[in-house]
């Protein structure tokens, strides 16, 4: 994705060993979807990638 969005929606399926996070835009198109290890550095990296997608991120767990 080359253009930063105004807003996106991020959902996280939290688990013990790993998490799954996905981000969609206003049309419901998936912009980002990844397995994230339950490790602080992996989580912080994923958060940085997600926050870089849009000016405003709406979160759901």
DRENKOLSE-170276 format. One record per residue (C-alpha): residue in three letters; x, y, z. Coordinates in steps of 0.2 Angstrom, whole numbers, plus 2048, in hexadecimal, padded with zeros to 3 digits. Layout:
<nodes>
ALAXYZ;...
</nodes>
This chain:
<nodes>
UNK800800800;UNK8088107FB;UNK7FB81D801;UNK7F8820814;UNK7E681E818;UNK7DC82B823;UNK7D581D82E;UNK7D580A82F;UNK7CE7FC83A;UNK7DA7F0843;UNK7D57E084B;UNK7DF7D5856;UNK7DC7C285B;UNK7E67C086A;UNK7EE7AF86F;UNK7FA7A887A;UNK8087A386E;UNK8047B0860;UNK7F77BD85B;UNK7EF7C084A;UNK7EC7D2845;UNK7E37D9836;UNK7E07EA82F;UNK7D27EF823;UNK7CD80081B;UNK7BC808819;UNK7B77FC80B;UNK7BC7ED815;UNK7CB7E980B;UNK7D97E1814;UNK7E87EC815;UNK7F37E2821;UNK7F17D1829;UNK7FF7C7833;UNK8037BB840;UNK80C7C484E;UNK8167BA85B;UNK8127BD86D;UNK8227C6870;UNK8247D8874;UNK82F7DD865;UNK8247D4859;UNK8157DD860;UNK81D7EE860;UNK8237EB84E;UNK8117E6849;UNK80A7F5851;UNK816801848;UNK8117F9838;UNK7FE7FB83B;UNK80080D842;UNK80A811832;UNK7FB80D827;UNK7EF81B82C;UNK7ED82B835;UNK7E0823841;UNK7DF811846;UNK7CF80A84E;UNK7D37FA858;UNK7C97EB85D;UNK7CF7DB867;
</nodes>
